[in-house]
Every structure is written in structure tokens, then in C-alpha cells.
């Protein structure tokens, strides 16, 4: 009996790992696209524009975010790094949530597939329903999620150079500074931000979500939907329960909805699946909780659930009112990305995630305090007034100023990064310039030594 139990456990573990890997393969190309887009937005988009359209105003920012998200071809996981990047550049929570819902629920590619596999009415109604859901969730977050004044006070414009921190962006505004670096330098900075800082932000929640989704995939029978989804309001509720935790993108969910309609599921129930499935999954929910915290996660899920059912009921009424039969074309959409490319991308993403964990563990063991943005290790920038764009305040320099590096007689600390390796170089005799640098640059503190 013990051997059988161990065998069953081993089999379950193997199926769990396979399920997680399959999900990672599906997600990886779109996640990488999302990381890259987050980097592009960070490097090439002026922070003032993010604040202007997505950071200010309880209402208009939500509408702008929904309009911006509708045509973008990003899935629920691919949109996560993009949202994290927008949020760190000043987009308020309501606008971020609106963008996070509108983008995966529909897109230029999924609209085309919907037209190909379903009828024109569904093709029009789907993006409209996605826009409505995104706006409702965003407005609810801005008015109920947390006080809007508190949200605006936390917005800090990061005008410093996002490529190599060569200037603070004040004496050299972004409009002029962007011409200082080559396109290749900007692209490298884009990759560093998207696949570095943003990945570090969400890697923990992403891995947790993939693990949960993998467990769900091996526990829920494949025949579940076919057995119980026979049309009606209860089908919408089941579609909601099934669609929320599972990972499926807007494009790949369309042929499933078409097949369900052919089997007798109402178009409204199919719409619920098309809205809830792409917008949510276990990975997305865990990341939403990490980015926005508990109340916002509840608003996110409840808004999608309520709006999806309301839109589904309305769609059934429209079909019945116009006496239109929910037609669909047989066949499924082919894979847009070849499997071998997706697998290679998954391996790359897995390596990056492992590297992110290793880096965080090393920093923790080394006693490095900070968010990992890189500025907290710079004594000139690690201050309460720091606004490097990482979204975290740096209350004190992380690199301690050694006492031996501060005794030239002027009373000011020297940067340990510029102190010579000579252990006797901590003091000077006030004669000439010893080459030590002081924290309070530029200028002189009066000791006669250069800063």
C-alpha cells in the first residue's frame, strides 16, 4: 500500500510540474512582450504624459486608460508588467486597473478572430462590454478603493535619466535629454527595466499564481464544462467560476466560445467566458493583490464578475429582441506563435525568474536594504527626497559611511566609493588636495579640499 501511495504522489507531482510548464509555455511569449512594452513605455514615454492622462482626475484617467487598452494585443499576464510600469510612472490605481481589464479582454487580434469565428453582433458587443467593465472597475477603485487625495499625494515625477542616470532631468529636461543617447542604448535600458526591475516586482506573485493554476488544472476534470454548461443563467455563473482562475488569452478563448455556442450555450454565457477568462487567472489575481492590495483585488474580481453577468444577460436580450440566432463558424484559430518558439521563450523567462530570486536572496543575505532599483546603493541619491521612479522612498543611504572615511577635518563625510584602498587614507593633513570626495557636492565645504 505504501508503494502505491508513493507512486500516486509521484504521478501527481509529475502532472503538476507538467501542468505548470505547459502554462508557462503558453504565457511566456506574451509575458515577454509585456515586459518589453513596459520597458518601452518607461524609456520612451514622457512621465508628464502619464501623469497628465492617467495620473490626474478620478474619472477621465479611467476612460483614457480603457481607450488605450482596448486595441493592445496583450493577455492577462502580458499586461501585468505593463501595468506595473505605468503605475510606477504615476498612473493612479483606478486608471491602472481600467487598463489592466480592458487590455486582456479584447484587442485588435481577438476582435479579428471574433469576427472570423462568431457573428458581427458579438464582434461589436465584446469590446463594448470590455470597455464598460474596465471603466466600472476603475471608477470603483478611485472612489471606493482608497481616498483619491492619498493617491495623488503619492505621485512623484521621475524626470531623471532612465538610461544611465547621467542627469536629474531638471537642468536637462527629458525633451532635450532623449537626444543624448543612441537608440541602442535606449533599447538596452528598456530591456534592463522590463526584464529586471519589473520582473523583480511581480516574480513572486507570478510563480505563486502559476503553481495555483497548475494545481487547478490537474484537479478539475476536462469534461466539466461539457457536462454542466447547457445554457441559461446558471451557465453564466459556471462560466464565471471556470473562467476566473484559468489562464486563457482573448484570442485563444474565442474558438472555445464558438464551440460552446455550437453546443447550445447561450451567447451571453459565452460572453461571460470571453470577459472573465482573459481578464483573470490565478497568476493575475495574485499579482493584483501584490500591486494593489486586498481591497483593490476584491474590487477587481467583483467588478469583472458583476459586469460580465450583466453584459451577458443584456446580450441574450439583444439576440432575442432582434430575433438573431447566435451563429458561429466551425473550426478553431491556429496557434499564432509556433510551439518551439514559445518553449524557448519559456526557458528564457524561467531563467530570468530564477535569476531574480537568486539576486533577491543575495541582497537579503548581504544586508542590502532597498527595492532593488539600484539607486539605494548610491549615497548621493539614497535620500528621503529620492524619486528614482521605483516607487519607493529611500529613507537613508544603504551604503554605510565608514568613520575612517570622514576625518579630513572638515566634518563632512566622504563617499566610500571614492576613498582609496589604502587603509591609512582615511585622514589627511589639510595640505593640498587628497582626492577624497564629499557627500555635499558640488562646491567646497570650507576645508580647502575638493568635493
Secondary structure as GFF3:
##gff-version 3
##sequence-region A 1 451
A	DSSP	alpha_helix	2	44	.	.	.	ID=ss1
A	DSSP	alpha_helix	47	50	.	.	.	ID=ss2
A	DSSP	pi_helix	51	55	.	.	.	ID=ss3
A	DSSP	alpha_helix	60	70	.	.	.	ID=ss4
A	DSSP	alpha_helix	78	88	.	.	.	ID=ss5
A	DSSP	alpha_helix	93	105	.	.	.	ID=ss6
A	DSSP	alpha_helix	108	117	.	.	.	ID=ss7
A	DSSP	alpha_helix	120	140	.	.	.	ID=ss8
A	DSSP	pi_helix	141	145	.	.	.	ID=ss9
A	DSSP	alpha_helix	148	153	.	.	.	ID=ss10
A	DSSP	alpha_helix	174	177	.	.	.	ID=ss11
A	DSSP	alpha_helix	183	192	.	.	.	ID=ss12
A	DSSP	pi_helix	193	198	.	.	.	ID=ss13
A	DSSP	alpha_helix	199	219	.	.	.	ID=ss14
A	DSSP	alpha_helix	224	228	.	.	.	ID=ss15
A	DSSP	alpha_helix	233	245	.	.	.	ID=ss16
A	DSSP	alpha_helix	250	262	.	.	.	ID=ss17
A	DSSP	alpha_helix	267	279	.	.	.	ID=ss18
A	DSSP	alpha_helix	282	321	.	.	.	ID=ss19
A	DSSP	alpha_helix	339	365	.	.	.	ID=ss20
A	DSSP	three_ten_helix	375	377	.	.	.	ID=ss21
A	DSSP	three_ten_helix	403	405	.	.	.	ID=ss22
A	DSSP	three_ten_helix	416	418	.	.	.	ID=ss23
A	DSSP	three_ten_helix	423	426	.	.	.	ID=ss24
###
